[in-house]
């Protein structure tokens, strides 16, 4: 009987020992150095608002009674609702409706704010096979040049960058693109095939735009000059078959704690019909933002465009302003900017008056 009790006791002690050991064994962590990919779906909602008060000093306009007045107005230049997220670590997406002023004179909504789509794309991340930051996008998405320069410029809420502002490029179009991030953060290549009609119009024919941008950091290891990037961009498109629409840009950009700056040269060719003459134009843009450590920044920009090389007309735009960026953590941005913008039209036929505007801009982005 005693032997039986000892046997039962030994069995119970062994069972308790195994019960205690089993959970510990099940919790053994993966081998050191291996971090499982996070495939938890996520979704984030944000917004971007551009608001301003603009006083137009020149030229004067006539009101309904024929009085000469200086136009001034409160405006909402843009209002985005950004919906972004991840289905897994391989698949991401973005949906951005754009709320803007309807300016079509024949529209019953003229003057109203209308709701339209600005971005809507799926992104397939290639981090498992290529350098981190490489991807493929399909849908309505950023174009290679505008998206690149705006990440350095940061003052889209004052107005678009040079090529976009003059109507030669758009910030968004529908297509498929690929970005390859060079090893060691030495640069990247972003190219794609787009409709070429921008996000504001539907495709009108069989012609497509091929866009490619390549950026390199030649002094990546230098503590200061690592902020220099040399960039080339080319857009090959056609209005219709055998009617060229081409844009080429070369630029130098610099990013530093105390200054961001850029200089770019633009060359364009437009031929509206195969039987029409080609119109060549060119121009350049230089800008700099001087940054203090307490949130204050100074902005200076000068654009010059000769829209038709066969004619004498030159458009010159000067922007100067001072901004305050409120302190925030993460991706939240809020800023106020007071600036003066003047546009001169030299040797245009017919002659055009000088434009001069003073504006207080507000940015909210989260």
C-alpha positions as CSV (number, residue, x, y, z in Angstrom):
1,X,0.0,0.0,0.0
2,X,2.8,2.3,0.9
3,X,4.6,1.5,-2.4
4,X,1.3,2.3,-4.2
5,X,1.1,5.7,-2.5
6,X,4.7,6.5,-3.4
7,X,4.0,5.6,-7.1
8,X,0.9,7.9,-7.2
9,X,2.9,10.7,-5.5
10,X,5.7,10.4,-8.0
11,X,3.2,10.5,-10.9
12,X,1.5,13.6,-9.5
13,X,4.9,15.4,-9.0
14,X,5.9,14.6,-12.5
15,X,2.6,15.9,-14.0
16,X,2.9,19.1,-12.0
17,X,6.5,19.6,-13.2
18,X,5.5,19.1,-16.9
19,X,2.6,21.4,-16.5
20,X,4.9,24.1,-15.2
21,X,7.5,23.6,-17.9
22,X,5.2,23.3,-20.9
23,X,4.2,27.0,-21.0
24,X,7.7,28.2,-20.7
25,X,8.7,25.9,-23.5
26,X,5.9,27.3,-25.7
27,X,7.1,30.9,-25.1
28,X,10.5,30.5,-26.6
29,X,11.2,33.6,-28.7
30,X,12.4,33.5,-32.3
31,X,16.1,33.5,-33.0
32,X,17.9,36.8,-32.2
33,X,18.0,39.2,-35.1
34,X,14.6,38.2,-36.6
35,X,11.7,40.5,-36.3
36,X,8.4,39.3,-37.7
37,X,6.7,41.6,-40.2
38,X,3.7,43.5,-38.9
39,X,0.8,42.6,-41.1
40,X,-1.9,44.2,-38.9
41,X,-4.2,46.3,-41.1
42,X,-4.3,50.0,-40.2
43,X,-6.1,53.1,-41.4
44,X,-5.4,56.8,-40.6
45,X,-7.4,59.9,-41.4
46,X,-5.9,63.4,-41.7
47,X,-6.6,66.7,-43.3
48,X,-4.9,69.5,-45.1
49,X,-6.2,73.1,-45.3
50,X,-4.9,76.1,-47.2
51,X,-6.6,79.3,-46.2
52,X,-5.6,83.0,-46.9
53,X,-6.6,86.6,-47.0
54,X,-5.3,88.3,-50.2
55,X,-5.1,92.1,-50.9
56,X,-4.4,92.8,-54.6
57,X,-2.7,96.1,-54.9
58,X,-2.2,95.9,-58.7
59,X,-4.1,95.9,-61.0
60,X,-7.3,97.6,-59.9
61,X,-10.6,96.1,-60.9
62,X,-14.0,97.6,-61.6
63,X,-17.0,96.7,-59.4
64,X,-20.6,96.4,-60.6
65,X,-21.0,100.2,-60.5
66,X,-17.8,100.8,-62.4
67,X,-15.8,102.0,-59.4
68,X,-12.1,101.4,-59.4
69,X,-11.3,99.1,-56.4
70,X,-8.5,97.0,-55.1
71,X,-9.7,93.4,-54.9
72,X,-9.3,91.7,-51.5
73,X,-10.8,88.4,-50.4
74,X,-10.7,85.6,-47.9
75,X,-10.1,82.3,-49.6
76,X,-9.8,78.6,-49.1
77,X,-7.3,77.5,-51.7
78,X,-7.4,73.8,-50.9
79,X,-9.0,71.4,-48.5
80,X,-7.8,67.7,-48.5
81,X,-9.2,64.8,-46.6
82,X,-6.4,62.2,-46.4
83,X,-7.3,58.6,-45.8
84,X,-4.2,56.4,-45.8
85,X,-3.4,52.9,-44.4
86,X,-1.9,49.5,-44.8
87,X,-3.5,46.2,-45.7
88,X,-0.3,44.4,-44.8
89,X,3.4,45.3,-44.8
90,X,3.3,44.8,-48.5
91,X,0.2,46.7,-49.5
92,X,-0.7,50.3,-48.7
93,X,-3.2,52.8,-50.0
94,X,-4.2,56.4,-50.1
95,X,-7.5,58.1,-50.9
96,X,-7.6,62.0,-51.0
97,X,-10.6,64.0,-52.0
98,X,-9.8,67.5,-53.1
99,X,-12.2,70.4,-52.3
100,X,-11.6,73.4,-54.7
101,X,-13.3,76.4,-56.2
102,X,-15.3,75.8,-59.4
103,X,-14.2,78.4,-61.9
104,X,-15.9,77.2,-65.1
105,X,-18.0,80.1,-66.4
106,X,-20.5,77.8,-68.0
107,X,-21.1,75.8,-64.9
108,X,-24.1,76.2,-62.6
109,X,-21.7,75.6,-59.8
110,X,-19.3,78.4,-60.8
111,X,-18.0,80.0,-57.6
112,X,-18.9,77.0,-55.4
113,X,-16.5,74.7,-53.7
114,X,-16.7,71.3,-55.4
115,X,-15.6,67.8,-54.3
116,X,-13.3,65.8,-56.6
117,X,-10.7,63.1,-56.3
118,X,-7.0,64.1,-56.1
119,X,-5.3,60.8,-55.1
120,X,-6.5,57.2,-55.1
121,X,-3.9,54.5,-55.4
122,X,-2.7,51.2,-54.2
123,X,1.0,50.9,-53.3
124,X,2.9,47.6,-53.3
125,X,6.0,47.8,-51.1
126,X,9.1,46.0,-52.4
127,X,11.1,46.1,-49.1
128,X,11.3,42.3,-49.0
129,X,13.1,42.2,-52.3
130,X,14.7,45.6,-52.8
131,X,16.1,48.5,-50.8
132,X,13.7,49.8,-48.2
133,X,11.5,52.6,-49.7
134,X,11.1,50.9,-53.1
135,X,7.5,50.4,-54.4
136,X,5.0,50.2,-57.2
137,X,1.9,52.3,-57.4
138,X,-1.2,52.0,-59.5
139,X,-4.0,54.6,-59.7
140,X,-4.3,58.4,-59.3
141,X,-1.0,59.3,-57.7
142,X,1.8,61.9,-57.4
143,X,3.8,62.7,-60.5
144,X,7.6,62.3,-60.1
145,X,8.8,65.9,-60.3
146,X,6.2,67.9,-58.4
147,X,6.1,65.4,-55.5
148,X,9.9,65.5,-55.2
149,X,10.4,69.3,-55.2
150,X,7.5,69.9,-52.8
151,X,9.0,67.7,-50.1
152,X,12.0,70.1,-50.1
153,X,10.0,73.4,-50.7
154,X,7.2,73.0,-48.1
155,X,5.4,76.1,-49.3
156,X,2.7,74.7,-51.6
157,X,0.2,76.6,-49.4
158,X,1.7,79.8,-50.8
159,X,1.4,78.5,-54.4
160,X,2.6,75.6,-56.6
161,X,6.2,75.1,-57.7
162,X,7.4,76.7,-60.9
163,X,6.6,74.0,-63.5
164,X,3.2,73.3,-61.9
165,X,2.3,77.0,-61.5
166,X,3.0,77.8,-65.1
167,X,0.7,74.9,-66.2
168,X,3.4,72.6,-67.6
169,X,3.1,69.8,-65.0
170,X,0.5,68.6,-62.5
171,X,0.9,67.3,-59.0
172,X,-1.3,64.2,-59.8
173,X,-2.2,62.0,-62.7
174,X,-3.6,58.5,-63.3
175,X,-1.1,55.8,-64.1
176,X,1.4,53.2,-62.9
177,X,4.8,54.1,-61.5
178,X,7.9,52.5,-59.9
179,X,10.3,53.9,-57.4
180,X,13.7,52.4,-56.6
181,X,15.6,53.7,-53.6
182,X,19.4,53.6,-54.2
183,X,21.5,51.8,-51.5
184,X,22.8,53.9,-48.7
185,X,20.3,56.7,-49.2
186,X,22.4,58.0,-52.2
187,X,19.3,58.9,-54.1
188,X,16.3,57.4,-55.9
189,X,14.7,56.8,-59.3
190,X,11.0,57.3,-59.9
191,X,9.4,56.7,-63.3
192,X,6.0,55.8,-64.7
193,X,3.4,55.8,-67.4
194,X,0.5,58.2,-67.0
195,X,-2.6,59.4,-69.0
196,X,-0.9,62.8,-69.3
197,X,-4.2,64.6,-68.9
198,X,-3.7,65.4,-65.1
199,X,-6.2,64.4,-62.4
200,X,-8.6,67.1,-63.5
201,X,-9.5,65.6,-66.9
202,X,-10.2,62.1,-68.4
203,X,-8.0,60.5,-71.0
204,X,-8.9,61.9,-74.4
205,X,-7.0,59.6,-76.8
206,X,-4.4,56.8,-77.1
207,X,-1.3,58.9,-76.1
208,X,0.4,58.3,-72.8
209,X,3.0,60.3,-70.8
210,X,6.3,58.7,-69.8
211,X,7.8,60.5,-66.9
212,X,11.1,59.7,-65.1
213,X,13.1,61.4,-62.4
214,X,16.5,60.5,-61.1
215,X,18.1,62.1,-58.0
216,X,21.6,61.4,-56.5
217,X,23.5,62.6,-53.4
218,X,27.1,62.9,-54.7
219,X,28.4,63.9,-51.2
220,X,26.3,61.5,-49.1
221,X,29.1,61.0,-46.4
222,X,29.9,64.8,-46.0
223,X,28.3,66.2,-42.7
224,X,27.0,69.3,-44.5
225,X,27.1,68.8,-48.2
226,X,25.2,65.5,-47.9
227,X,22.1,67.7,-48.3
228,X,22.9,68.4,-52.0
229,X,20.9,66.5,-54.6
230,X,21.4,66.6,-58.3
231,X,18.1,65.8,-60.2
232,X,17.0,65.3,-63.7
233,X,13.4,64.9,-65.0
234,X,12.0,64.1,-68.4
235,X,8.4,63.9,-69.5
236,X,7.6,62.6,-73.0
237,X,4.0,62.9,-74.1
238,X,1.8,64.0,-77.1
239,X,-1.4,65.9,-77.4
240,X,-2.3,63.7,-80.3
241,X,-0.2,61.3,-82.5
242,X,2.9,63.1,-83.8
243,X,2.1,66.2,-81.8
244,X,4.8,66.5,-79.1
245,X,4.4,67.6,-75.5
246,X,7.7,67.4,-73.7
247,X,9.2,68.8,-70.5
248,X,12.7,68.5,-69.2
249,X,14.1,69.8,-65.9
250,X,17.5,69.9,-64.3
251,X,17.9,71.0,-60.7
252,X,20.2,71.3,-57.7
253,X,18.6,71.2,-54.3
254,X,20.1,71.6,-50.8
255,X,18.6,70.7,-47.5
256,X,20.1,71.8,-44.1
257,X,18.9,72.6,-40.6
258,X,19.2,76.3,-41.4
259,X,18.4,76.5,-45.1
260,X,16.6,74.7,-47.9
261,X,17.3,76.0,-51.4
262,X,17.0,75.0,-55.0
263,X,17.8,76.1,-58.6
264,X,16.1,74.5,-61.6
265,X,16.0,75.0,-65.3
266,X,12.9,74.1,-67.4
267,X,12.7,73.4,-71.1
268,X,9.3,72.7,-72.8
269,X,8.0,71.8,-76.3
270,X,4.3,72.0,-77.3
271,X,2.7,71.1,-80.5
272,X,-1.1,71.1,-80.3
273,X,-1.7,69.3,-83.7
274,X,0.6,67.3,-86.0
275,X,0.3,70.1,-88.6
276,X,0.9,72.9,-86.2
277,X,4.3,74.6,-85.5
278,X,6.2,73.6,-82.4
279,X,6.4,76.1,-79.6
280,X,9.5,76.0,-77.5
281,X,9.8,77.7,-74.1
282,X,12.3,77.8,-71.3
283,X,12.7,79.3,-67.9
284,X,14.3,78.9,-64.5
285,X,13.4,79.2,-60.8
286,X,15.5,79.8,-57.7
287,X,14.3,79.8,-54.1
288,X,15.6,79.6,-50.6
289,X,14.0,79.3,-47.1
290,X,16.1,80.5,-44.2
291,X,15.2,78.7,-41.0
292,X,15.7,79.8,-37.4
293,X,15.6,77.3,-34.6
294,X,12.6,79.0,-33.0
295,X,10.1,78.3,-35.9
296,X,10.6,81.5,-37.9
297,X,11.5,81.2,-41.6
298,X,12.2,83.6,-44.4
299,X,11.1,82.8,-48.0
300,X,12.5,84.2,-51.2
301,X,11.7,82.9,-54.7
302,X,12.2,84.2,-58.2
303,X,10.8,82.5,-61.4
304,X,11.4,83.6,-64.9
305,X,9.7,82.1,-68.0
306,X,9.9,82.7,-71.7
307,X,6.8,80.8,-72.9
308,X,7.7,81.1,-76.6
309,X,11.3,81.4,-77.7
310,X,10.3,82.9,-81.0
311,X,8.7,85.9,-79.2
312,X,10.1,88.5,-76.8
313,X,7.6,88.0,-73.9
314,X,9.1,87.1,-70.5
315,X,7.1,86.6,-67.3
316,X,8.9,87.3,-64.0
317,X,7.6,86.3,-60.6
318,X,9.1,87.5,-57.3
319,X,7.9,86.1,-53.9
320,X,9.2,87.3,-50.5
321,X,7.8,86.5,-47.2
322,X,8.2,85.6,-43.5
323,X,6.6,82.5,-41.9
324,X,6.2,81.0,-38.5
325,X,5.9,77.2,-38.1
326,X,4.3,76.2,-34.9
327,X,6.1,73.5,-32.9
328,X,4.6,70.0,-33.2
329,X,5.7,66.4,-32.9
330,X,5.3,63.9,-35.7
331,X,3.8,64.7,-39.1
332,X,1.5,67.6,-37.9
333,X,2.3,71.0,-39.5
334,X,0.7,74.3,-38.9
335,X,2.1,77.6,-40.2
336,X,1.4,81.3,-40.9
337,X,3.0,83.1,-43.8
338,X,2.9,86.7,-44.8
339,X,4.2,87.4,-48.3
340,X,4.4,89.8,-51.2
341,X,4.1,88.4,-54.7
342,X,4.8,90.5,-57.8
343,X,4.5,89.4,-61.5
344,X,5.9,91.4,-64.3
345,X,5.2,90.9,-68.0
346,X,8.1,92.2,-70.1
347,X,7.6,92.7,-73.8
348,X,4.3,90.9,-74.0
349,X,2.0,91.7,-76.9
350,X,-0.6,92.8,-76.0
351,X,0.9,94.5,-72.9
352,X,-0.2,93.1,-69.6
353,X,-0.3,95.0,-66.3
354,X,2.0,94.3,-63.3
355,X,0.4,92.2,-60.6
356,X,1.2,92.7,-56.9
357,X,-0.5,90.9,-54.1
358,X,0.0,90.9,-50.3
359,X,-1.3,87.7,-48.6
360,X,-1.6,86.1,-45.2
361,X,-1.6,82.3,-45.6
362,X,-2.5,79.7,-43.1
363,X,-1.6,76.0,-43.3
364,X,-3.1,73.1,-41.2
365,X,-1.8,69.6,-42.0
366,X,-2.2,66.5,-39.8
